[in-house]
Protein backbone atom coordinates (compact mmCIF):
# COMPACT_ATOMS: atom_id res chain seq x y z
CA UNK A 1 0.00 0.00 0.00
CA UNK A 2 1.00 3.63 -0.40
CA UNK A 3 0.98 4.07 3.38
CA UNK A 4 3.94 1.67 3.59
CA UNK A 5 6.04 4.28 1.74
CA UNK A 6 5.59 6.87 4.47
CA UNK A 7 8.86 7.78 6.13
CA UNK A 8 11.07 6.13 3.53
CA UNK A 9 13.76 8.21 1.86
CA UNK A 10 13.92 8.98 -1.86
CA UNK A 11 16.97 10.99 -2.92
CA UNK A 12 17.54 11.88 0.73
CA UNK A 13 14.02 13.25 1.12
CA UNK A 14 11.45 11.63 3.35
CA UNK A 15 8.23 10.43 1.72
CA UNK A 16 5.05 11.77 3.29
CA UNK A 17 1.75 10.13 2.34
CA UNK A 18 -1.35 12.29 2.61
CA UNK A 19 -4.97 11.61 1.69
CA UNK A 20 -6.44 14.41 -0.41
CA UNK A 21 -10.14 15.03 -0.85
CA UNK A 22 -10.26 17.67 -3.59
CA UNK A 23 -8.15 18.31 -6.69
CA UNK A 24 -7.23 21.79 -5.46
CA UNK A 25 -5.27 20.17 -2.62
CA UNK A 26 -2.72 18.82 -5.11
CA UNK A 27 -0.62 21.98 -5.05
CA UNK A 28 1.34 20.52 -2.13
CA UNK A 29 1.92 17.14 -3.81
CA UNK A 30 4.64 15.78 -6.08
CA UNK A 31 2.84 12.53 -6.96
CA UNK A 32 -0.77 11.36 -6.88
CA UNK A 33 -1.84 7.73 -6.62
CA UNK A 34 -5.43 6.93 -7.61
CA UNK A 35 -6.59 3.50 -6.48
CA UNK A 36 -8.53 1.21 -8.79
CA UNK A 37 -11.55 1.58 -6.52
CA UNK A 38 -12.04 5.15 -7.79
CA UNK A 39 -14.74 5.32 -10.48
CA UNK A 40 -13.02 6.00 -13.82
CA UNK A 41 -15.48 8.78 -14.67
CA UNK A 42 -14.53 10.73 -11.55
CA UNK A 43 -10.76 10.84 -12.09
CA UNK A 44 -10.63 13.36 -14.96
CA UNK A 45 -10.67 16.49 -12.73
CA UNK A 46 -7.86 14.98 -10.65
CA UNK A 47 -5.75 14.16 -13.70
CA UNK A 48 -6.33 17.59 -15.24
CA UNK A 49 -5.33 19.41 -12.04
CA UNK A 50 -2.32 17.16 -11.49
CA UNK A 51 -1.05 17.79 -15.04
CA UNK A 52 -1.41 21.56 -14.65
CA UNK A 53 0.71 21.38 -11.48
CA UNK A 54 3.32 18.94 -12.86
CA UNK A 55 2.22 16.26 -10.38
CA UNK A 56 3.08 12.69 -11.42
CA UNK A 57 -0.09 10.57 -11.64
CA UNK A 58 -0.07 6.84 -10.92
CA UNK A 59 -2.89 4.36 -10.55
CA UNK A 60 -3.68 0.70 -10.57
CA UNK A 61 -6.15 -1.25 -12.60
CA UNK A 62 -6.61 -1.74 -16.30
CA UNK A 63 -7.11 1.38 -18.34
CA UNK A 64 -5.64 3.98 -15.95
CA UNK A 65 -2.91 5.15 -18.35
CA UNK A 66 -5.23 5.04 -21.36
CA UNK A 67 -7.72 7.17 -19.37
CA UNK A 68 -5.12 9.95 -19.04
CA UNK A 69 -2.98 8.84 -16.09
CA UNK A 70 0.78 8.90 -16.53
CA UNK A 71 1.77 5.54 -15.04
CA UNK A 72 -0.65 2.65 -14.69
CA UNK A 73 0.16 -0.45 -12.66
CA UNK A 74 -1.47 -3.58 -14.07
CA UNK A 75 -1.31 -7.21 -13.08
CA UNK A 76 0.16 -9.65 -15.53
CA UNK A 77 -0.56 -13.03 -13.95
CA UNK A 78 1.47 -13.21 -10.74
CA UNK A 79 3.53 -10.13 -11.68
CA UNK A 80 2.89 -6.42 -11.81
CA UNK A 81 3.91 -4.36 -14.82
CA UNK A 82 3.36 -0.75 -15.68
CA UNK A 83 2.10 1.24 -18.61
CA UNK A 84 3.24 4.75 -19.49
CA UNK A 85 1.06 7.34 -21.18
CA UNK A 86 3.76 9.53 -22.75
CA UNK A 87 1.17 12.00 -24.04
CA UNK A 88 0.05 12.77 -20.48
CA UNK A 89 3.66 12.98 -19.28
CA UNK A 90 4.55 15.47 -22.04
CA UNK A 91 1.45 17.58 -21.40
CA UNK A 92 2.55 18.00 -17.79
CA UNK A 93 6.10 19.05 -18.57
CA UNK A 94 7.52 16.23 -16.45
CA UNK A 95 10.35 14.08 -17.75
CA UNK A 96 10.64 10.39 -16.95
CA UNK A 97 13.98 8.60 -17.02
CA UNK A 98 14.85 6.48 -20.03
CA UNK A 99 15.17 3.38 -17.82
CA UNK A 100 11.53 3.75 -16.84
CA UNK A 101 10.53 3.74 -20.51
CA UNK A 102 12.63 0.63 -21.10
CA UNK A 103 10.88 -1.21 -18.28
CA UNK A 104 7.36 -0.01 -18.96
CA UNK A 105 5.04 -0.40 -21.92
CA UNK A 106 3.81 2.68 -23.76
CA UNK A 107 0.06 2.99 -24.22
CA UNK A 108 -2.01 5.35 -26.32
CA UNK A 109 -4.51 7.60 -24.68
CA UNK A 110 -8.14 6.86 -25.42
CA UNK A 111 -9.92 9.56 -27.43
CA UNK A 112 -12.07 11.85 -25.28
CA UNK A 113 -15.78 11.05 -25.38
N, C-alpha and C positions, 0 to 999 in steps of 0.2 A: 504494500500500500504506500501511498504518497507520504503518509504520516511517518513511516519508517525512515524517511530521508531527513527528517527534522534533526538538526544538530550536527549533521555530517558536514565535512568541509569539501568544497569544490574550489580549486584554485585559491586556497587559503581563506576562503570566505565561508562562513557558516550558512547552511541552508535553513531557512525558516519557512514552515508550511502554514498557510493561513487559508481558512475558508472564506470565500467572497460570495456575497449575495446578489450584487448588482454589477453590471459591466463597468460602471463608472468608478468602481473600486480598484480597477486594474492598473491605475496609474502608479501604484506602489509595488507592482509585480514585475518580475523578469520573465516568468514562465507561468502558463496556465494549463492545468490538466483538467480535462472534461471527461468524467467517467461515462462508460457506456450506458449507464442507467438514465442519463439525461436524454429527453426526447430530442431527436434529430432536428425537428422543426424549431426548437427553442434555442439552438446554439448559435444561429446566425448573428444576433446582436453581440454576443460574446466574441465571436471570431472577428467581426468587423472592428470592434473597439480594440481588441488585442493587436490587430494588424496596424491600426492607426498609432498605437503606442509602442510599436516594435517589441511586443511581448510574444515570446515563442509559445505556440499552441500545440498541445499534445493531447491525445485521447486514445481510448481503447475501443475496440469493437469495429466490425466491418463497416467500411464506408466513411470513416471519420475524415481521412485525408481527402477523399473525393468530394466530401461535403464542404471543403474549404479549410480544414485544419491543416497545420503544417506537417506534423508527424503523427501517424496513426499506428498504434500497436495492435497487431492482429495475431491470433493463434494459428499456428500451422502444425496441426497434430499436437504432439507433446511440447513443441517449441513455440517461442514467440518470435515474430519478425516485425519489421516496421516498414511503413510506406511513407514516402516523402512527396508532398505536394509542392513542387518547386515554384509553381505559379504563386501560391500563397506566400511562400518564403520571400520571393522577389518583391511582391507587393509591399511587404512590411519593411523592406530595407535591411533585414537581417541577412547574415551570411553564415551558412553551415559549412563545416569542414569537409574537405574532399573525402576523408575516410568515412564519414557518415554516409555520403552518397554511395560509396563503394559497398557498404554493408546493407544499405536499405534498398528498397525497390521504388522507383519513381511511379507515381500514378497521375493520371489526368484528372483535372477537376470537372465535376459534372456541370453541365450547362445550367444556369439559373432557370427556375421555373417561372 
